[in-house]
Amino acid sequence: MKFIINLLLSTVKIVTFAIIICLTILSIFQPIYILKENEISITTRLGKIQRTDSLAGLKYKIPLIENVQIFPKIILRWDGEPQRIPTGGEEKQLIWIDTTARWKIADINKFYTTIKTMSRAYIRIDAAIEPAVRGVIAKYPLLEIIRSSNDPIQRLSNGVLTPQETKINGIYKITKGRKIIEKEIIHIANNNTKDIGIEIVDVLIRKVTYDPSLIESVNNRMISERQQIAEEQRSIGLAEKTEILGSIEKEKLRLLSEAKATAAKIKAEGDREAAKIYSNTYGKNIEFYKFWQALESYKAVLKDKRKIFSTDMDFFKYLHKRN
């Protein structure tokens, strides 16, 4: 009985020791690892790529022989340092451009072969995006960089600006705009990263500021441009005002002319009708008509008492005639 108990104790010790050894090996060599949903792994054997895995779950590798590196497969952010760049066109103004971008690992095999680490990836992205930004910004005038359209509130159709005249009435008009310039930067940057397995998803011009040495001159130029626009709008308004007032005066004269013609016609018809009525009425008694006319004349002539008339005048015959 004692022998059996000793045997069991020895077996337990051996099993416990074996478990400890296994756990030690697992902790040191880690043959099992967990791959998350937003990760991708690459397994190498003696420096050569054996396989890649993007399916989340519990994974296995051969200890001491295989090595596993895990990288993110999500879209990552890149923030560049502000750059002092001269603009294109005739102005050649110094401005500070602050950009940000998003990127992802598009080809894990190329990425691991050429870069291997995330820290080196960011260095390569710096080298890809910053020259692209400098090269593109230096080709365009400032208005092309800060605006996306000629509309004051920058409305776009499907995100694309239709090319148009560069200058209208001496004022610069946008031909490409900020969105198109950003797409051009993305295209150049992707050409710089396509051999290292990185894709630049987008590049955004986050901030544009003038160089301190140019602020005063830029402010003066902006004031001059606003004054020019104001004068142009004012002259257009005055021209429209003159045209409207001319139309109103023309319409007024037309209406007055028509009204006078209508009034004259109505008055003539009234006079004709009155004459007809007088003729029909007074024609029945000619002497009474003459008497009435004389009384009307007396009312008009004798109104001014300072006049002196002779009573022998035929004009006053109805004042002295007794019948």
Disulfide bonds with the S-S distance in Angstrom:
none
